[in-house]
């Protein structure tokens, strides 16, 4: 099984040495490396998990949100739904919305965080 699980991103030593247990196959081994579920074609398409930071891809004026706002995934609904919380810089919840995965994207290294006032 190991040759099918490993790919060029995974180290050659056993998983137990990397993450402390053998049931961590769904966790990335290093920074920004794929997880096991990403290695199987036609596998789970849900790429978000709890507490992932996401970027809003469209304006939601009724919630006071704009494209580019950052949120945190607080619930995952299969097959393609997410509950995302958007907070102000002080930590106050601005909005808690249910979105489709197409409405958000993962944070990228090229993203720059900015501050704006909410009405």
Rosetta constraint file for C-alpha pairs under 8 A:
AtomPair CA 1 CA 5 HARMONIC 6.41 0.50
AtomPair CA 2 CA 6 HARMONIC 6.01 0.50
AtomPair CA 3 CA 7 HARMONIC 7.52 0.50
AtomPair CA 5 CA 36 HARMONIC 6.64 0.50
AtomPair CA 5 CA 39 HARMONIC 7.69 0.50
AtomPair CA 6 CA 10 HARMONIC 5.65 0.50
AtomPair CA 6 CA 11 HARMONIC 7.89 0.50
AtomPair CA 9 CA 33 HARMONIC 6.61 0.50
AtomPair CA 9 CA 34 HARMONIC 7.45 0.50
AtomPair CA 10 CA 29 HARMONIC 6.85 0.50
AtomPair CA 13 CA 17 HARMONIC 7.04 0.50
AtomPair CA 13 CA 18 HARMONIC 7.81 0.50
AtomPair CA 14 CA 18 HARMONIC 7.07 0.50
AtomPair CA 15 CA 19 HARMONIC 6.28 0.50
AtomPair CA 15 CA 20 HARMONIC 7.52 0.50
AtomPair CA 15 CA 21 HARMONIC 7.05 0.50
AtomPair CA 15 CA 22 HARMONIC 6.05 0.50
AtomPair CA 15 CA 24 HARMONIC 7.73 0.50
AtomPair CA 15 CA 25 HARMONIC 7.76 0.50
AtomPair CA 16 CA 20 HARMONIC 4.90 0.50
AtomPair CA 16 CA 21 HARMONIC 4.65 0.50
AtomPair CA 16 CA 22 HARMONIC 5.21 0.50
AtomPair CA 17 CA 21 HARMONIC 7.62 0.50
AtomPair CA 18 CA 29 HARMONIC 6.94 0.50
AtomPair CA 19 CA 24 HARMONIC 6.66 0.50
AtomPair CA 19 CA 29 HARMONIC 7.38 0.50
AtomPair CA 25 CA 35 HARMONIC 7.17 0.50
AtomPair CA 25 CA 36 HARMONIC 5.98 0.50
AtomPair CA 26 CA 35 HARMONIC 5.42 0.50
AtomPair CA 26 CA 36 HARMONIC 5.50 0.50
AtomPair CA 26 CA 37 HARMONIC 6.51 0.50
AtomPair CA 27 CA 35 HARMONIC 5.66 0.50
AtomPair CA 27 CA 36 HARMONIC 7.59 0.50
AtomPair CA 28 CA 32 HARMONIC 7.35 0.50
AtomPair CA 28 CA 33 HARMONIC 5.67 0.50
AtomPair CA 28 CA 34 HARMONIC 5.96 0.50
AtomPair CA 28 CA 35 HARMONIC 4.87 0.50
AtomPair CA 28 CA 36 HARMONIC 7.85 0.50
AtomPair CA 29 CA 33 HARMONIC 6.63 0.50
AtomPair CA 29 CA 35 HARMONIC 7.65 0.50
AtomPair CA 34 CA 38 HARMONIC 5.93 0.50
AtomPair CA 34 CA 39 HARMONIC 7.34 0.50
AtomPair CA 35 CA 39 HARMONIC 7.05 0.50
AtomPair CA 36 CA 40 HARMONIC 7.32 0.50
AtomPair CA 37 CA 43 HARMONIC 6.38 0.50
AtomPair CA 37 CA 44 HARMONIC 6.53 0.50
AtomPair CA 38 CA 43 HARMONIC 7.11 0.50
AtomPair CA 38 CA 44 HARMONIC 7.60 0.50
AtomPair CA 45 CA 79 HARMONIC 7.91 0.50
AtomPair CA 46 CA 78 HARMONIC 7.48 0.50
AtomPair CA 46 CA 79 HARMONIC 6.81 0.50
AtomPair CA 46 CA 80 HARMONIC 6.57 0.50
AtomPair CA 48 CA 52 HARMONIC 6.43 0.50
AtomPair CA 48 CA 73 HARMONIC 7.60 0.50
AtomPair CA 48 CA 76 HARMONIC 7.54 0.50
AtomPair CA 49 CA 73 HARMONIC 6.91 0.50
AtomPair CA 49 CA 75 HARMONIC 7.91 0.50
AtomPair CA 49 CA 76 HARMONIC 6.69 0.50
AtomPair CA 50 CA 72 HARMONIC 7.87 0.50
AtomPair CA 50 CA 73 HARMONIC 5.29 0.50
AtomPair CA 50 CA 74 HARMONIC 5.41 0.50
AtomPair CA 50 CA 75 HARMONIC 6.09 0.50
AtomPair CA 50 CA 76 HARMONIC 6.87 0.50
AtomPair CA 51 CA 72 HARMONIC 5.33 0.50
AtomPair CA 51 CA 73 HARMONIC 4.84 0.50
AtomPair CA 51 CA 74 HARMONIC 5.79 0.50
AtomPair CA 52 CA 72 HARMONIC 5.61 0.50
AtomPair CA 52 CA 73 HARMONIC 5.37 0.50
AtomPair CA 52 CA 106 HARMONIC 7.97 0.50
AtomPair CA 53 CA 70 HARMONIC 6.70 0.50
AtomPair CA 53 CA 71 HARMONIC 5.66 0.50
AtomPair CA 53 CA 72 HARMONIC 4.62 0.50
AtomPair CA 53 CA 73 HARMONIC 6.50 0.50
AtomPair CA 53 CA 106 HARMONIC 6.77 0.50
AtomPair CA 53 CA 107 HARMONIC 6.46 0.50
AtomPair CA 54 CA 70 HARMONIC 5.71 0.50
AtomPair CA 54 CA 71 HARMONIC 5.35 0.50
AtomPair CA 54 CA 72 HARMONIC 6.13 0.50
AtomPair CA 54 CA 73 HARMONIC 7.21 0.50
AtomPair CA 54 CA 104 HARMONIC 6.07 0.50
AtomPair CA 54 CA 105 HARMONIC 5.57 0.50
AtomPair CA 54 CA 106 HARMONIC 4.80 0.50
AtomPair CA 54 CA 107 HARMONIC 5.57 0.50
AtomPair CA 55 CA 67 HARMONIC 7.64 0.50
AtomPair CA 55 CA 68 HARMONIC 5.45 0.50
AtomPair CA 55 CA 69 HARMONIC 5.71 0.50
AtomPair CA 55 CA 70 HARMONIC 4.78 0.50
AtomPair CA 55 CA 71 HARMONIC 6.41 0.50
AtomPair CA 55 CA 104 HARMONIC 5.35 0.50
AtomPair CA 55 CA 105 HARMONIC 5.28 0.50
AtomPair CA 55 CA 106 HARMONIC 6.15 0.50
AtomPair CA 55 CA 107 HARMONIC 6.07 0.50
AtomPair CA 56 CA 66 HARMONIC 7.26 0.50
AtomPair CA 56 CA 67 HARMONIC 5.16 0.50
AtomPair CA 56 CA 68 HARMONIC 5.14 0.50
AtomPair CA 56 CA 69 HARMONIC 5.42 0.50
AtomPair CA 56 CA 70 HARMONIC 6.40 0.50
AtomPair CA 56 CA 71 HARMONIC 7.37 0.50
AtomPair CA 56 CA 103 HARMONIC 6.15 0.50
AtomPair CA 56 CA 104 HARMONIC 4.58 0.50
AtomPair CA 56 CA 105 HARMONIC 6.75 0.50
AtomPair CA 57 CA 67 HARMONIC 5.02 0.50
AtomPair CA 57 CA 68 HARMONIC 6.25 0.50
AtomPair CA 57 CA 102 HARMONIC 7.85 0.50
AtomPair CA 57 CA 103 HARMONIC 5.20 0.50
AtomPair CA 57 CA 104 HARMONIC 5.06 0.50
AtomPair CA 57 CA 105 HARMONIC 6.84 0.50
AtomPair CA 58 CA 66 HARMONIC 6.54 0.50
AtomPair CA 58 CA 67 HARMONIC 4.47 0.50
AtomPair CA 58 CA 68 HARMONIC 7.66 0.50
AtomPair CA 58 CA 103 HARMONIC 6.45 0.50
AtomPair CA 58 CA 104 HARMONIC 7.95 0.50
AtomPair CA 59 CA 65 HARMONIC 5.86 0.50
AtomPair CA 59 CA 66 HARMONIC 4.24 0.50
AtomPair CA 59 CA 67 HARMONIC 4.78 0.50
AtomPair CA 60 CA 64 HARMONIC 6.29 0.50
AtomPair CA 60 CA 65 HARMONIC 4.95 0.50
AtomPair CA 60 CA 66 HARMONIC 6.03 0.50
AtomPair CA 60 CA 67 HARMONIC 7.82 0.50
AtomPair CA 61 CA 65 HARMONIC 5.71 0.50
AtomPair CA 61 CA 66 HARMONIC 7.01 0.50
AtomPair CA 63 CA 94 HARMONIC 7.66 0.50
AtomPair CA 63 CA 95 HARMONIC 6.07 0.50
AtomPair CA 64 CA 94 HARMONIC 7.68 0.50
AtomPair CA 64 CA 95 HARMONIC 7.83 0.50
AtomPair CA 64 CA 118 HARMONIC 6.78 0.50
AtomPair CA 64 CA 119 HARMONIC 7.35 0.50
AtomPair CA 65 CA 69 HARMONIC 6.68 0.50
AtomPair CA 65 CA 95 HARMONIC 7.97 0.50
AtomPair CA 69 CA 86 HARMONIC 7.71 0.50
AtomPair CA 70 CA 86 HARMONIC 6.53 0.50
AtomPair CA 71 CA 84 HARMONIC 5.91 0.50
AtomPair CA 71 CA 85 HARMONIC 5.35 0.50
AtomPair CA 71 CA 86 HARMONIC 4.46 0.50
AtomPair CA 71 CA 87 HARMONIC 7.06 0.50
AtomPair CA 72 CA 84 HARMONIC 5.39 0.50
AtomPair CA 72 CA 85 HARMONIC 5.27 0.50
AtomPair CA 72 CA 86 HARMONIC 6.60 0.50
AtomPair CA 73 CA 82 HARMONIC 6.59 0.50
AtomPair CA 73 CA 83 HARMONIC 5.88 0.50
AtomPair CA 73 CA 84 HARMONIC 4.50 0.50
AtomPair CA 73 CA 85 HARMONIC 6.48 0.50
AtomPair CA 74 CA 82 HARMONIC 7.63 0.50
AtomPair CA 74 CA 83 HARMONIC 5.59 0.50
AtomPair CA 74 CA 84 HARMONIC 5.66 0.50
AtomPair CA 74 CA 85 HARMONIC 6.62 0.50
AtomPair CA 75 CA 82 HARMONIC 5.80 0.50
AtomPair CA 75 CA 83 HARMONIC 4.84 0.50
AtomPair CA 75 CA 84 HARMONIC 7.14 0.50
AtomPair CA 76 CA 81 HARMONIC 6.11 0.50
AtomPair CA 76 CA 82 HARMONIC 4.72 0.50
AtomPair CA 76 CA 83 HARMONIC 6.35 0.50
AtomPair CA 77 CA 81 HARMONIC 4.58 0.50
AtomPair CA 77 CA 82 HARMONIC 5.67 0.50
AtomPair CA 77 CA 83 HARMONIC 7.77 0.50
AtomPair CA 80 CA 100 HARMONIC 5.77 0.50
AtomPair CA 80 CA 101 HARMONIC 5.54 0.50
AtomPair CA 81 CA 98 HARMONIC 6.88 0.50
AtomPair CA 81 CA 99 HARMONIC 5.78 0.50
AtomPair CA 81 CA 100 HARMONIC 4.71 0.50
AtomPair CA 81 CA 101 HARMONIC 5.96 0.50
AtomPair CA 82 CA 98 HARMONIC 5.55 0.50
AtomPair CA 82 CA 99 HARMONIC 5.20 0.50
AtomPair CA 82 CA 100 HARMONIC 6.11 0.50
AtomPair CA 82 CA 101 HARMONIC 6.57 0.50
AtomPair CA 83 CA 96 HARMONIC 6.93 0.50
AtomPair CA 83 CA 97 HARMONIC 5.63 0.50
AtomPair CA 83 CA 98 HARMONIC 4.34 0.50
AtomPair CA 83 CA 99 HARMONIC 6.22 0.50
AtomPair CA 84 CA 96 HARMONIC 5.76 0.50
AtomPair CA 84 CA 97 HARMONIC 5.49 0.50
AtomPair CA 84 CA 98 HARMONIC 6.28 0.50
AtomPair CA 84 CA 99 HARMONIC 7.13 0.50
AtomPair CA 85 CA 93 HARMONIC 6.99 0.50
AtomPair CA 85 CA 94 HARMONIC 7.69 0.50
AtomPair CA 85 CA 95 HARMONIC 5.89 0.50
AtomPair CA 85 CA 96 HARMONIC 4.45 0.50
AtomPair CA 85 CA 97 HARMONIC 6.57 0.50
AtomPair CA 86 CA 93 HARMONIC 6.04 0.50
AtomPair CA 86 CA 94 HARMONIC 5.51 0.50
AtomPair CA 86 CA 95 HARMONIC 5.22 0.50
AtomPair CA 86 CA 96 HARMONIC 6.33 0.50
AtomPair CA 87 CA 91 HARMONIC 5.48 0.50
AtomPair CA 87 CA 92 HARMONIC 5.37 0.50
AtomPair CA 87 CA 93 HARMONIC 4.29 0.50
AtomPair CA 87 CA 94 HARMONIC 4.90 0.50
AtomPair CA 87 CA 95 HARMONIC 6.91 0.50
AtomPair CA 88 CA 92 HARMONIC 5.33 0.50
AtomPair CA 88 CA 93 HARMONIC 6.39 0.50
AtomPair CA 88 CA 94 HARMONIC 6.14 0.50
AtomPair CA 89 CA 115 HARMONIC 7.88 0.50
AtomPair CA 99 CA 103 HARMONIC 6.21 0.50
AtomPair CA 99 CA 104 HARMONIC 7.85 0.50
AtomPair CA 100 CA 104 HARMONIC 7.50 0.50
AtomPair CA 101 CA 105 HARMONIC 7.47 0.50
AtomPair CA 107 CA 111 HARMONIC 6.71 0.50
